[in-house]
Amino acid sequence: YNWILIGYTSFFGNFDEFTLRLSTVVSTILYALSIFLIFRKHFGNEVAFLNAIAFITCGRMLFWDTQLALIDITFSWVVFMNFMAVYHYHRKSNYWALFLISYLLAAIGYMFKGLPAIVFQGITLLVFFIYQKEFKKLFNPAHFAGILVFILIVGGYYLLYFSRYDGTIKELAYTLFDESSRRTVIRFGIWETILSILKFPVDMIYHFAPWALMILCCFRKDFFRILWKDPFLKFSFIIVLANIIVYWTSPEVHARYLLMFVPMTFGIFFYFYNRSREEGSMYYVIIGYVLFAIGVVATLGSVSIFFIDETKDLPWIMPKFIFLFVSMGLLSFLILRLPAKRLLIFALIMLIMRIGFNWTVIPARYQLDRGIPAKEGALQVARMTKGEPLWI
């Protein structure tokens, strides 16, 4: 990932926030495009587009992770594409493509983030071929060829690495395992782990709201019977469940570590939402009113910018407020008037909320954030020590 950042900084010739964050924005767009192109093959354009736009507009992405220059969106995209490669090439019975492409993506994932890529690869292939009752396929020559691809890429890197660095394999292994086990029960103990297991579902619903609300439509007696009829939904459910257990049982997990599971989970949610809509179920009605209520609260909440010291005197604040209030108010009204399109309309409300966030919260944060003095101090130190050795 550092090489990707170096590519952006070399192209633009600087290390400013725009340049570094652009890597995240590009990865987000490519990830969303991949979601659309893959899911439309299974559920059509509307559900695929909803899934892609929901990924971008869930709270975790819209107000946190897309603002940063961290590795997680790019890494998650690679892992998601690995999941999809396994499913796609298995459907075609093309085991050479399955294993070669899967291990190529796993190697790329390892070069991003180390051991988690191996864990994803091992769990996914083992669980998938067991539930397909094809365990013997793991001993197919194609599988060993895939492993060889992984070894050549990762091993080739380490040959270059140790030709330039005097470290030992022991030091390397310690760092890799320490980074991967730091947030597990090994460090935090059993009681904190149990508490974390209980909190995990609630935390995830919070982070991936408001679209996580669609889980209501999965509360039905025939959930598994319907799910098991669709091979892609079945694959999504089993692979997410098998892989997420590693994080579910880890006490210190950030939601951004789980972004590879979001499209598959949302895909299940939207499928059952559409069934609830066709059936006119209670949960479909409840979700409609909740989305309307969120839109109304967001519309009325925009008035608050006139009562906050850091936002009330921002440039062009009145026309910005008028745009936010009128657009979100109109769209909230349309949620009730156009129920068949309410999810797309609500996605627009979320995007407008982000525009309002850009116009108000980010400038206000620049005045209040404790990171700003740290940044200015770092720049001052850099100017004072330019051209001289500097130790931290």
Residue pairs with C-beta under 8 A, 6 or more apart in sequence:
1 23
1 71
1 74
1 75
1 112
4 23
4 74
5 20
5 23
5 69
8 19
8 20
8 22
8 23
9 15
9 19
9 20
12 18
12 19
17 69
20 69
21 67
21 68
21 69
23 69
23 74
24 65
24 66
24 67
24 68
24 69
24 70
24 73
24 74
25 66
27 73
27 74
27 77
28 56
28 61
28 66
28 73
30 77
31 55
31 73
31 76
31 77
31 80
32 52
32 53
32 55
32 56
33 52
34 77
34 80
34 81
34 84
35 48
35 51
35 52
35 55
35 80
35 263
36 48
36 49
36 51
36 52
37 48
38 48
38 84
38 263
39 47
39 48
39 51
39 52
39 263
39 267
40 47
40 48
40 49
42 48
42 230
42 232
42 267
43 267
43 270
43 271
47 267
47 270
47 271
47 274
49 344
50 270
50 343
50 344
50 347
51 263
51 266
51 267
51 270
52 263
53 344
53 347
54 211
54 266
54 270
54 343
54 347
55 61
55 262
55 263
55 266
56 62
56 66
57 211
57 347
57 350
57 351
57 354
58 207
58 208
58 209
58 210
58 211
58 212
58 262
59 206
59 207
59 208
59 209
59 210
60 207
60 208
60 255
60 256
60 259
61 73
61 259
62 350
62 353
62 354
63 354
63 357
64 256
65 72
65 73
65 256
65 259
66 73
70 256
71 112
71 113
72 256
72 257
72 259
73 256
73 259
74 112
75 109
75 112
75 113
75 117
75 260
76 256
76 258
76 259
76 260
76 262
77 260
78 105
78 108
78 109
78 112
79 105
79 109
79 117
79 120
79 260
80 260
80 263
80 264
81 105
82 102
82 105
82 106
82 109
82 120
82 121
82 124
83 124
83 239
83 260
83 264
85 97
85 98
85 101
85 102
85 105
86 98
86 102
86 124
86 125
86 128
87 232
87 235
89 95
89 97
89 98
89 101
89 102
90 98
90 128
90 132
91 231
95 137
95 140
95 142
95 143
96 142
96 145
98 142
98 146
99 140
99 142
99 143
99 145
99 146
100 142
100 145
100 146
100 149
102 121
102 125
102 146
103 121
103 146
103 147
103 149
103 150
104 146
104 149
104 150
104 153
106 117
106 118
106 120
106 121
106 150
107 117
107 149
107 150
107 153
107 154
108 117
108 153
109 116
109 117
109 120
109 121
110 117
110 118
110 150
110 154
111 153
111 154
111 157
114 176
114 179
114 180
115 176
115 177
115 179
115 180
116 180
119 180
119 243
119 246
120 243
120 260
123 242
123 243
123 246
124 239
124 242
124 243
125 138
125 143
126 138
127 238
127 239
127 242
128 235
128 238
128 239
129 135
129 137
129 138
131 238
137 143
158 172
162 169
181 187
182 252
183 250
183 251
183 252
183 253
184 249
184 250
184 251
185 193
185 249
185 250
185 251
187 251
188 196
188 251
188 252
192 251
193 249
193 250
193 251
195 251
196 249
196 250
196 251
196 252
196 253
197 248
197 249
200 247
200 248
200 253
203 255
204 212
204 255
204 258
205 212
205 213
205 215
206 212
207 255
208 255
208 262
210 290
210 291
210 294
210 346
210 350
211 266
211 269
212 269
213 287
213 290
213 291
214 266
214 269
214 270
214 272
214 273
214 287
215 269
216 283
216 286
216 287
217 269
217 272
217 273
217 275
217 276
217 281
217 283
217 284
217 287
218 268
218 269
218 272
219 283
220 272
220 281
223 272
226 272
226 275
227 233
227 234
227 237
227 268
228 234
230 271
232 267
233 267
233 268
233 271
236 264
236 265
236 267
236 268
237 264
237 268
239 264
240 261
240 264
240 265
243 261
244 258
244 261
247 253
247 257
247 258
270 343
273 284
273 287
273 343
276 283
276 284
277 284
277 339
277 340
288 335
288 336
288 339
288 342
291 335
291 342
291 343
291 346
292 332
292 335
292 336
294 346
294 349
295 328
295 329
295 331
295 332
295 335
295 346
295 349
296 329
296 332
298 328
298 332
298 349
298 353
299 324
299 325
299 328
299 329
299 332
302 321
302 324
302 325
302 328
302 356
303 321
303 325
305 311
305 312
305 314
305 317
305 321
305 360
306 312
306 317
306 321
308 364
310 363
310 364
310 367
310 368
311 317
311 360
311 361
311 363
311 364
314 320
314 359
314 360
314 363
314 364
320 356
320 359
320 360
324 352
324 355
324 356
324 359
327 352
328 349
328 352
328 353
331 345
331 346
331 348
331 349
331 352
332 349
334 341
334 342
334 345
335 342
335 345
335 346
338 345
366 372
381 390
